[in-house]
Amino acid sequence: MEACLRAHGRRPTVGKTSRWQQRWQRFQQILLAGASRTAVVDRLRHGWHDVLWPPWRPEWRRRLLCLCLHWLSRPLRCPSGGNGRALCEEQAANIGVRSPQGENKTILVDTDLPSLKGLYVMGTLDFPVDRSNVLSVACMVIAGGELKVGTLENPLEKERKLLILLRASEGVFCDRFSGMHIDPGTIGVYGKFQLYSAYPKRSWTHLGADIASGNERIVLEGAVDWRPHDKIVLSSSSYEPHEAEVLTVKEVKGHNVRIHERLKHRHVGSVHVMEDGRNIPLAAEVGLLTRNIRIKPDTSCSGRILVGSFRKSSREEFSGVLQLLNVEVQNFGSPLYSSIDFTNVSADSWIMSSTLHQSCGGGIHAAASHGVRFNDNIVFGTVGHGIDLEGQAYSLTNNLVVLITQPAWSTIWVAGIKVNQAKNINLYGNVVAGSERLGFHIRGQSCSSSEVLWSDNVAHSSLHGLHLYKESGFDNCTSISGFLAFKNFDYGAMLHVENSVEIERITLVDNAIGLLTVVYVSFEPQSLFENVQIVLRNSIIVATSSSFDCIQDRVKPHSANLTSTDRAPSNPRRGRVGILWPVFTSEPNRWPQEPWHKVRNVHSISGIMKLQDVTFSSFVKSCHSNDLDVCILPNADNTGITHPITAERTRMLKMRDKNKFYFPPLQLRKDAGRGVCPESDCASPRKYLFKDLDGRTLGLSPPVSVFPKTEAEWTESFFNTGQLRLNKYLAAYV
């Protein structure tokens, strides 16, 4: 900087008048806008002294830029008090990268930068792809300008690195624009923030073989280009999401990865083979957390990226665009906000093959936005929702979300991927591998839509794999499709839906209860006669997979202790349950006052559940000699009438009759008091009816009906039970 000052003959006097501030701002424009020699002379003439500089060569401008930035980062000897000191301290805290009005100038940062305070990007700040660099700032605002590293076609080279360090601990705010207040450690994106890196080629994959605890080597499903000393995350294979492990790569050879640590837990890398030969993948996921471009704060729980719009004046508005390719964001977020927050953002923004891990708050949140894309990303270790979207037309493809923790201060159940407040969402190939509460919190789609928007999504190691609660707005029918849910402690899918629901192409494996469906119909006289139905088609329910370990996999998650009142009903025979008998009600569930499966019913609703092309597999004696998995179990806490279930093209593969149904023994009706009916009449159990329309389910000549056997049979009192017409063939199960 002294060379810079000597070119003017003297050092400017600091802190005496506001004229110095104006001159310094003009000088910044000269330095960072790449102006011509004539323009420099002209602007200097109106700035300090009428001094002709040597020819304005690019290499001299770069050196001068570095020197001036270095000088700005050093403490200034400010006056002892008064307005001059305030101006001096403001200049010491902020620097702007600006382009003159109407010009598009670019500064290539091909030299080491000093530590900066507040950074305002109004021109273009371009980091080269063939050089490593560090950008250390207290806070940063991209206000109509652009900060970028590489392009999609020419990203930062694999051997180069960029670190963006946010020094939140210094308490410097970026608030020079009226109406904009950017906190310490925050990047405000109201222009373009584009970071592209070439490493890695593959963000995450699956285990290729079962790995026991104590091992120092894992086998992957596919080959990777990961490097020694990189950090990877290996997801849980049990009901406990906290069995996910962070490991350090020691060596990579094709599909084999050696690690520095010893595994603490068993992890599954195999598939379940059904009796009919179909395979269900149940392998744990392995993701690479390390990237060449890193963004982190100097203290945990203090970093944040805000993307949105800002109106500077009636004529000028800045709109934010965030594009991240292979970028690592670490230790961001706080109990009050997510790590990355989109507000009123357009379809130009996207995040691909990036990682966001060890957040003190939520991961990614978007509101009032449209068309933002999230592909091949990893979100690990957030305290709050992993990905939380509100708006429409988002695209989520092949994202991996691992270990989502419930905030202690929140009563709202946390979800790995939360899209229940978003419309027209594409969900394809996403995995939620461990959440203390919910895997996917969804809204569903319209049954009238013929477009397949959801497919191949996976949820495991949570309390609820798939969760839908009191959502509506789909013309009296909600569609849900394209999910695999396994090893969820309570429910594979827990659905409370208004009006009819169609569930298609879902696979439920190793869940305490595979499917709970509650249909709520608002009470109106005409609703009593509406054809309300639950349709489950083209789906698979597996009770106990071949890889299930009764000791290591049957661990009770810590989150179950904190949610004991919300526990799913237990199977009286202690095994797992495929379907809990559905409920049709005029009065919705009252959670959290009552558990999810408990529903009151004031008015009777006409309804039916239809099973079409459904396969029940591996309902066996599991883990202990007396534990019996059951395909369909009545809901003992349903106080209303029970509705029939019909089956077409549905199979129960190679299982004994006692694994198909279980009806509870004689018990007093919970909803009938002594003053309503004699005890003898109220003692009969509810009347359940399962009808096999084509005989394929039970292997008998159709049609076949199944109902519980009662001592009074069907010739005695039918008080409060209704009457049913029976078919030719009856099969009774106790």
Secondary structure, 3 states (H helix, E strand, C coil): CHHHHHCCCCCCCCCCCCHHHHHHHHHHHHHHHCCCHHHHHHHHHCCCCCCCCCCCCHHHHHHHHHHHHHHHHCCCCCCCCHHHHHHHHHHHHEEEECCCCCCCCEEECCCCCCCCCEEEECCEEEECCCCCEEEEECEEEEEEEEEEECCCCCCECCCCCEEEEECHHHCCCECCCCCCCECCCEEEEEEEEEEEECCCCCCEEEECCCECCCCCEEEECCCCCCCCCCEEEECCCCCCHHHCEEEEEEEEECCEEEECCCCCCCECCCEEECCCCCEEECCCEEEECCCCEEEEECCCCCEEEEECEEECCCCCEEECEEEEECEEEECECECCECCEEEECCCCCCEEECCEEECCCCCCEEEEEEECCEEECCEEEEEECCCEEEEEECCEEECCEEEEEECCCCCCCCCEEEEEEEEECCEEECCEEEEECCEEEECCCEECCCCCCCEECEEEECCCEEEEEEEECCCCCEEEEEEEEEECCCCEEEEEEEECEEEEEEEEEECCCEEEEEEEECCCCHHHHHCCEEEEEEEEEEECCCCCCCCCCCCCCCHHHHCCHHHCCCCCCCEEEEEEEEEEEECCCCCCCCCCCCCECCCCCCCEEEEEEEEEEECCCECCCCCCEEEEEECCCCECCCCCCEEEECCEECCCCHHHCECCCCCCCCCCCCCCCCCHHHHCCCCCCCEEECCCCCCCCCCCEEEEECCCCCCCCCCCCCCCCCCCCEEEEEC
